[in-house]
Amino acid sequence: MSEPEWVPPSVLIAVDLLVLTLRGPDLCLLLIERGIEPMMGQQALPGGFLSHDREELVTAARRELREETSIDLDSVHLELLGVYSGPERDPRGRVVSMAYLAIVPRLGDPEAGTDAMGARWHPVAAVLGGSLRLAFDHRDIVSDGVERARQMLETTTLATTFCSSPFSLSDLQGVYEAVWGMPLDTRNFYRKLRRADGFVVPAGPMRQGASGRPARLYRAGPSTSLQPPMVRDSLARPRSEA
């Protein structure tokens, strides 16, 4: 008896984008308000389906972001965060999504387009804390992407890109606290920061600090990785001070 002919399953390929930036003291992500079903009116990450079977995934990601939010990241590296493929993740059928992560300083306000009714920045804490619900499995993507960003601050000099040069060590500490979502012990932070070879270098005259004392200024050093790494647990403010 012959085997029945194998028929390829019907699978749609999509891309989703988690774009993170700092706005004031908050780590924020870019969300759209969906203008079409399913889940019309709900908040979601920018993204969508490939426009044709020859379109590169990263090209589709940049196109969807530009069309839905007017944010252009054509010259920015998009890191593949992960593949999200749960059979029930989308009511339209089996949809496999490639999620991309971008961590970019000084991004402007978005403008909604195509099938998005709105587009704006939201604090990451609202999503991870549960007060802002997202469509599909996008909260899982956000959780994974934020953890990736937090790990990057432990092992790379990414944090300096969010500081206008020259900057104080207090400015740099503010970046870490915003991304990690936790207060840091200042003395311990400064000590470990100075041990990281090539992380920051002195720059220019001192500046009046928030405490009234002059603050020494720095700029980004030549290193792109941190040795030793800035580990979150070892820099956390003692519980009695938090």
C-alpha positions as YAML, in Angstrom:
chain: A
units: angstrom
residues:
- id: 1
  name: MET
  ca: [0.00, 0.00, 0.00]
- id: 2
  name: SER
  ca: [1.51, 3.31, -1.07]
- id: 3
  name: GLU
  ca: [2.00, 6.20, 1.34]
- id: 4
  name: PRO
  ca: [-0.32, 9.17, 0.82]
- id: 5
  name: GLU
  ca: [1.32, 12.07, -0.97]
- id: 6
  name: TRP
  ca: [2.83, 14.57, 1.46]
- id: 7
  name: VAL
  ca: [1.28, 18.03, 1.24]
- id: 8
  name: PRO
  ca: [3.30, 20.93, 2.69]
- id: 9
  name: PRO
  ca: [1.49, 22.64, 5.57]
- id: 10
  name: SER
  ca: [0.23, 26.16, 5.03]
- id: 11
  name: VAL
  ca: [2.49, 28.47, 7.03]
- id: 12
  name: LEU
  ca: [2.71, 32.26, 6.91]
- id: 13
  name: ILE
  ca: [5.98, 34.08, 7.65]
- id: 14
  name: ALA
  ca: [5.89, 37.36, 9.55]
- id: 15
  name: VAL
  ca: [8.32, 39.80, 11.16]
- id: 16
  name: ASP
  ca: [7.92, 41.73, 14.41]
- id: 17
  name: LEU
  ca: [10.12, 44.54, 15.72]
- id: 18
  name: LEU
  ca: [11.00, 45.47, 19.28]
- id: 19
  name: VAL
  ca: [12.49, 48.96, 19.18]
- id: 20
  name: LEU
  ca: [13.83, 50.23, 22.51]
- id: 21
  name: THR
  ca: [15.02, 53.71, 23.44]
- id: 22
  name: LEU
  ca: [15.30, 55.98, 26.48]
- id: 23
  name: ARG
  ca: [12.85, 58.83, 26.83]
- id: 24
  name: GLY
  ca: [13.57, 60.82, 29.95]
- id: 25
  name: PRO
  ca: [14.17, 58.40, 32.82]
- id: 26
  name: ASP
  ca: [12.24, 55.52, 31.21]
- id: 27
  name: LEU
  ca: [13.15, 52.64, 28.95]
- id: 28
  name: CYS
  ca: [10.45, 52.76, 26.27]
- id: 29
  name: LEU
  ca: [9.29, 50.60, 23.41]
- id: 30
  name: LEU
  ca: [7.50, 51.44, 20.20]
- id: 31
  name: LEU
  ca: [3.93, 50.14, 19.86]
- id: 32
  name: ILE
  ca: [1.16, 50.51, 17.33]
- id: 33
  name: GLU
  ca: [-2.60, 50.41, 17.76]
- id: 34
  name: ARG
  ca: [-3.87, 47.76, 15.38]
- id: 35
  name: GLY
  ca: [-6.27, 49.10, 12.76]
- id: 36
  name: ILE
  ca: [-7.38, 45.73, 11.35]
- id: 37
  name: GLU
  ca: [-8.61, 42.41, 12.65]
- id: 38
  name: PRO
  ca: [-7.66, 40.28, 14.40]
- id: 39
  name: MET
  ca: [-7.30, 42.19, 17.66]
- id: 40
  name: MET
  ca: [-8.18, 45.54, 16.15]
- id: 41
  name: GLY
  ca: [-7.63, 48.39, 18.61]
- id: 42
  name: GLN
  ca: [-5.12, 46.48, 20.70]
- id: 43
  name: GLN
  ca: [-1.51, 47.52, 21.23]
- id: 44
  name: ALA
  ca: [1.09, 45.48, 19.36]
- id: 45
  name: LEU
  ca: [4.65, 45.55, 18.14]
- id: 46
  name: PRO
  ca: [5.16, 46.93, 14.63]
- id: 47
  name: GLY
  ca: [5.38, 44.17, 12.05]
- id: 48
  name: GLY
  ca: [3.59, 42.16, 9.42]
- id: 49
  name: PHE
  ca: [3.87, 39.60, 6.66]
- id: 50
  name: LEU
  ca: [6.40, 39.38, 3.87]
- id: 51
  name: SER
  ca: [5.16, 41.27, 0.81]
- id: 52
  name: HIS
  ca: [6.31, 38.50, -1.57]
- id: 53
  name: ASP
  ca: [8.23, 35.23, -1.45]
- id: 54
  name: ARG
  ca: [11.52, 36.85, -2.53]
- id: 55
  name: GLU
  ca: [11.63, 39.53, 0.17]
- id: 56
  name: GLU
  ca: [14.45, 39.22, 2.70]
- id: 57
  name: LEU
  ca: [13.28, 39.02, 6.31]
- id: 58
  name: VAL
  ca: [15.29, 41.99, 7.55]
- id: 59
  name: THR
  ca: [14.11, 44.01, 4.53]
- id: 60
  name: ALA
  ca: [10.53, 43.20, 5.46]
- id: 61
  name: ALA
  ca: [11.18, 44.24, 9.05]
- id: 62
  name: ARG
  ca: [12.55, 47.65, 8.04]
- id: 63
  name: ARG
  ca: [9.71, 48.16, 5.55]
- id: 64
  name: GLU
  ca: [6.97, 47.30, 8.07]
- id: 65
  name: LEU
  ca: [8.49, 49.60, 10.68]
- id: 66
  name: ARG
  ca: [8.72, 52.47, 8.22]
- id: 67
  name: GLU
  ca: [5.18, 51.95, 6.89]
- id: 68
  name: GLU
  ca: [3.47, 51.59, 10.27]
- id: 69
  name: THR
  ca: [5.42, 54.14, 12.35]
- id: 70
  name: SER
  ca: [7.46, 56.36, 9.97]
- id: 71
  name: ILE
  ca: [10.58, 55.36, 11.96]
- id: 72
  name: ASP
  ca: [13.43, 54.66, 9.53]
- id: 73
  name: LEU
  ca: [16.12, 52.28, 10.81]
- id: 74
  name: ASP
  ca: [17.63, 51.41, 7.44]
- id: 75
  name: SER
  ca: [21.12, 52.27, 8.68]
- id: 76
  name: VAL
  ca: [20.68, 50.64, 12.11]
- id: 77
  name: HIS
  ca: [21.65, 47.05, 12.89]
- id: 78
  name: LEU
  ca: [18.63, 44.85, 13.60]
- id: 79
  name: GLU
  ca: [19.48, 41.87, 15.77]
- id: 80
  name: LEU
  ca: [17.49, 38.68, 15.30]
- id: 81
  name: LEU
  ca: [15.94, 38.17, 18.72]
- id: 82
  name: GLY
  ca: [14.17, 34.88, 18.18]
- id: 83
  name: VAL
  ca: [11.62, 32.80, 16.31]
- id: 84
  name: TYR
  ca: [8.07, 32.70, 17.70]
- id: 85
  name: SER
  ca: [6.07, 29.82, 16.32]
- id: 86
  name: GLY
  ca: [3.37, 28.66, 18.74]
- id: 87
  name: PRO
  ca: [0.57, 26.98, 16.75]
- id: 88
  name: GLU
  ca: [-2.12, 29.11, 18.43]
- id: 89
  name: ARG
  ca: [-0.27, 32.44, 18.46]
- id: 90
  name: ASP
  ca: [-2.37, 33.93, 15.64]
- id: 91
  name: PRO
  ca: [-6.06, 33.19, 14.90]
- id: 92
  name: ARG
  ca: [-5.47, 33.62, 11.14]
- id: 93
  name: GLY
  ca: [-3.59, 30.33, 10.97]
- id: 94
  name: ARG
  ca: [-0.06, 29.03, 11.49]
- id: 95
  name: VAL
  ca: [2.14, 32.14, 11.59]
- id: 96
  name: VAL
  ca: [5.85, 31.92, 12.30]
- id: 97
  name: SER
  ca: [7.36, 35.27, 13.25]
- id: 98
  name: MET
  ca: [10.99, 36.36, 13.21]
- id: 99
  name: ALA
  ca: [11.39, 39.01, 15.91]
- id: 100
  name: TYR
  ca: [14.08, 41.67, 15.55]
- id: 101
  name: LEU
  ca: [15.53, 43.89, 18.26]
- id: 102
  name: ALA
  ca: [16.86, 47.45, 17.85]
- id: 103
  name: ILE
  ca: [18.24, 49.53, 20.71]
- id: 104
  name: VAL
  ca: [18.65, 53.08, 19.48]
- id: 105
  name: PRO
  ca: [19.20, 56.41, 21.27]
- id: 106
  name: ARG
  ca: [17.45, 59.69, 20.46]
- id: 107
  name: LEU
  ca: [14.55, 58.47, 18.33]
- id: 108
  name: GLY
  ca: [11.75, 60.88, 17.47]
- id: 109
  name: ASP
  ca: [7.99, 60.56, 17.72]
- id: 110
  name: PRO
  ca: [6.36, 58.02, 15.38]
- id: 111
  name: GLU
  ca: [3.48, 58.65, 12.97]
- id: 112
  name: ALA
  ca: [0.99, 55.87, 12.32]
- id: 113
  name: GLY
  ca: [0.51, 54.59, 8.78]
- id: 114
  name: THR
  ca: [-0.91, 51.74, 6.66]
- id: 115
  name: ASP
  ca: [-2.90, 49.39, 8.94]
- id: 116
  name: ALA
  ca: [-1.94, 51.09, 12.24]
- id: 117
  name: MET
  ca: [-4.46, 53.47, 13.86]
- id: 118
  name: GLY
  ca: [-1.84, 54.88, 16.21]
- id: 119
  name: ALA
  ca: [1.84, 54.68, 17.08]
- id: 120
  name: ARG
  ca: [3.62, 55.91, 20.19]
- id: 121
  name: TRP
  ca: [6.29, 55.18, 22.76]
- id: 122
  name: HIS
  ca: [5.30, 53.37, 25.96]
- id: 123
  name: PRO
  ca: [7.31, 52.62, 29.11]
- id: 124
  name: VAL
  ca: [8.56, 49.04, 29.12]
- id: 125
  name: ALA
  ca: [7.52, 48.79, 32.77]
- id: 126
  name: ALA
  ca: [3.85, 49.13, 31.79]
- id: 127
  name: VAL
  ca: [4.09, 46.03, 29.58]
- id: 128
  name: LEU
  ca: [6.22, 43.90, 31.89]
- id: 129
  name: GLY
  ca: [4.18, 45.00, 34.92]
- id: 130
  name: GLY
  ca: [0.91, 43.95, 33.28]
- id: 131
  name: SER
  ca: [-0.87, 47.32, 33.15]
- id: 132
  name: LEU
  ca: [-0.57, 47.42, 29.35]
- id: 133
  name: ARG
  ca: [-1.64, 44.28, 27.50]
- id: 134
  name: LEU
  ca: [-0.37, 43.42, 24.04]
- id: 135
  name: ALA
  ca: [-1.87, 41.46, 21.16]
- id: 136
  name: PHE
  ca: [-0.75, 37.96, 20.16]
- id: 137
  name: ASP
  ca: [2.34, 36.77, 22.08]
- id: 138
  name: HIS
  ca: [4.06, 40.13, 21.87]
- id: 139
  name: ARG
  ca: [4.55, 40.39, 25.62]
- id: 140
  name: ASP
  ca: [6.80, 37.33, 25.40]
- id: 141
  name: ILE
  ca: [8.83, 39.05, 22.67]
- id: 142
  name: VAL
  ca: [9.14, 42.18, 24.81]
- id: 143
  name: SER
  ca: [10.22, 40.18, 27.86]
- id: 144
  name: ASP
  ca: [12.88, 38.34, 25.85]
- id: 145
  name: GLY
  ca: [14.10, 41.51, 24.15]
- id: 146
  name: VAL
  ca: [14.38, 43.56, 27.32]
- id: 147
  name: GLU
  ca: [16.37, 40.80, 28.98]
- id: 148
  name: ARG
  ca: [18.67, 40.73, 25.93]
- id: 149
  name: ALA
  ca: [19.14, 44.52, 26.24]
- id: 150
  name: ARG
  ca: [19.91, 44.19, 29.95]
- id: 151
  name: GLN
  ca: [22.51, 41.53, 29.24]
- id: 152
  name: MET
  ca: [24.09, 43.76, 26.59]
- id: 153
  name: LEU
  ca: [24.62, 46.49, 29.19]
- id: 154
  name: GLU
  ca: [26.45, 43.95, 31.33]
- id: 155
  name: THR
  ca: [28.94, 42.93, 28.66]
- id: 156
  name: THR
  ca: [29.19, 45.83, 26.16]
- id: 157
  name: THR
  ca: [29.66, 49.61, 26.21]
- id: 158
  name: LEU
  ca: [26.18, 50.19, 24.70]
- id: 159
  name: ALA
  ca: [25.15, 52.44, 27.61]
- id: 160
  name: THR
  ca: [27.48, 55.26, 26.53]
- id: 161
  name: THR
  ca: [25.54, 55.71, 23.26]
- id: 162
  name: PHE
  ca: [22.58, 57.00, 25.32]
- id: 163
  name: CYS
  ca: [24.65, 59.76, 26.94]
- id: 164
  name: SER
  ca: [25.36, 63.08, 25.25]
- id: 165
  name: SER
  ca: [29.11, 63.59, 25.35]
- id: 166
  name: PRO
  ca: [30.62, 64.70, 27.64]
- id: 167
  name: PHE
  ca: [28.67, 63.02, 30.43]
- id: 168
  name: SER
  ca: [29.00, 62.41, 34.14]
- id: 169
  name: LEU
  ca: [29.13, 59.03, 35.80]
- id: 170
  name: SER
  ca: [25.75, 59.90, 37.28]
- id: 171
  name: ASP
  ca: [24.37, 60.26, 33.74]
- id: 172
  name: LEU
  ca: [25.72, 56.82, 32.87]
- id: 173
  name: GLN
  ca: [24.33, 55.32, 36.05]
- id: 174
  name: GLY
  ca: [20.90, 56.69, 35.07]
- id: 175
  name: VAL
  ca: [21.05, 54.72, 31.81]
- id: 176
  name: TYR
  ca: [21.82, 51.51, 33.64]
- id: 177
  name: GLU
  ca: [19.05, 52.07, 36.17]
- id: 178
  name: ALA
  ca: [16.51, 52.80, 33.41]
- id: 179
  name: VAL
  ca: [17.36, 49.72, 31.34]
- id: 180
  name: TRP
  ca: [17.81, 47.35, 34.27]
- id: 181
  name: GLY
  ca: [14.74, 48.73, 36.07]
- id: 182
  name: MET
  ca: [16.49, 48.84, 39.45]
- id: 183
  name: PRO
  ca: [18.36, 51.31, 41.67]
- id: 184
  name: LEU
  ca: [22.13, 50.86, 41.85]
- id: 185
  name: ASP
  ca: [24.60, 51.36, 44.64]
- id: 186
  name: THR
  ca: [26.51, 54.45, 43.47]
- id: 187
  name: ARG
  ca: [29.84, 53.71, 45.12]
- id: 188
  name: ASN
  ca: [29.89, 50.15, 43.85]
- id: 189
  name: PHE
  ca: [28.85, 51.26, 40.36]
- id: 190
  name: TYR
  ca: [31.58, 53.90, 40.12]
- id: 191
  name: ARG
  ca: [34.22, 51.50, 41.40]
- id: 192
  name: LYS
  ca: [33.34, 48.77, 38.89]
- id: 193
  name: LEU
  ca: [32.98, 51.26, 36.06]
- id: 194
  name: ARG
  ca: [36.50, 52.55, 36.58]
- id: 195
  name: ARG
  ca: [37.85, 49.00, 36.60]
- id: 196
  name: ALA
  ca: [36.41, 48.33, 33.14]
- id: 197
  name: ASP
  ca: [39.36, 49.11, 30.88]
- id: 198
  name: GLY
  ca: [38.53, 51.48, 28.02]
- id: 199
  name: PHE
  ca: [34.87, 51.95, 28.99]
- id: 200
  name: VAL
  ca: [35.02, 55.71, 29.65]
- id: 201
  name: VAL
  ca: [37.83, 58.27, 29.56]
- id: 202
  name: PRO
  ca: [38.06, 61.74, 31.16]
- id: 203
  name: ALA
  ca: [36.85, 64.62, 29.00]
- id: 204
  name: GLY
  ca: [36.77, 68.37, 29.52]
- id: 205
  name: PRO
  ca: [36.25, 70.50, 32.61]
- id: 206
  name: MET
  ca: [34.07, 69.59, 35.56]
- id: 207
  name: ARG
  ca: [30.32, 70.34, 35.60]
- id: 208
  name: GLN
  ca: [28.09, 71.41, 38.47]
- id: 209
  name: GLY
  ca: [26.34, 68.26, 39.71]
- id: 210
  name: ALA
  ca: [22.83, 67.84, 41.12]
- id: 211
  name: SER
  ca: [24.25, 67.76, 44.65]
- id: 212
  name: GLY
  ca: [26.02, 71.08, 44.15]
- id: 213
  name: ARG
  ca: [29.40, 69.45, 43.91]
- id: 214
  name: PRO
  ca: [31.37, 69.62, 40.64]
- id: 215
  name: ALA
  ca: [31.08, 66.41, 38.62]
- id: 216
  name: ARG
  ca: [33.95, 65.11, 36.51]
- id: 217
  name: LEU
  ca: [33.02, 64.59, 32.86]
- id: 218
  name: TYR
  ca: [33.74, 61.61, 30.60]
- id: 219
  name: ARG
  ca: [33.30, 60.39, 27.06]
- id: 220
  name: ALA
  ca: [33.06, 56.91, 25.56]
- id: 221
  name: GLY
  ca: [36.35, 55.03, 25.54]
- id: 222
  name: PRO
  ca: [37.75, 52.82, 22.78]
- id: 223
  name: SER
  ca: [36.39, 49.51, 24.07]
- id: 224
  name: THR
  ca: [33.21, 47.88, 22.80]
- id: 225
  name: SER
  ca: [33.11, 45.07, 25.39]
- id: 226
  name: LEU
  ca: [33.39, 45.22, 29.18]
- id: 227
  name: GLN
  ca: [36.07, 43.36, 31.09]
- id: 228
  name: PRO
  ca: [35.11, 42.63, 33.78]
- id: 229
  name: PRO
  ca: [31.37, 42.76, 33.00]
- id: 230
  name: MET
  ca: [28.98, 45.02, 34.93]
- id: 231
  name: VAL
  ca: [26.89, 42.36, 36.65]
- id: 232
  name: ARG
  ca: [23.44, 43.47, 37.86]
- id: 233
  name: ASP
  ca: [23.34, 41.54, 41.13]
- id: 234
  name: SER
  ca: [26.66, 42.92, 42.31]
- id: 235
  name: LEU
  ca: [25.63, 46.53, 41.59]
- id: 236
  name: ALA
  ca: [22.13, 46.51, 43.11]
- id: 237
  name: ARG
  ca: [21.47, 48.91, 45.94]
- id: 238
  name: PRO
  ca: [21.25, 47.08, 49.30]
- id: 239
  name: ARG
  ca: [17.64, 46.18, 50.12]
- id: 240
  name: SER
  ca: [17.59, 48.52, 53.14]
- id: 241
  name: GLU
  ca: [18.41, 51.47, 50.84]
- id: 242
  name: ALA
  ca: [16.09, 50.62, 47.94]
...
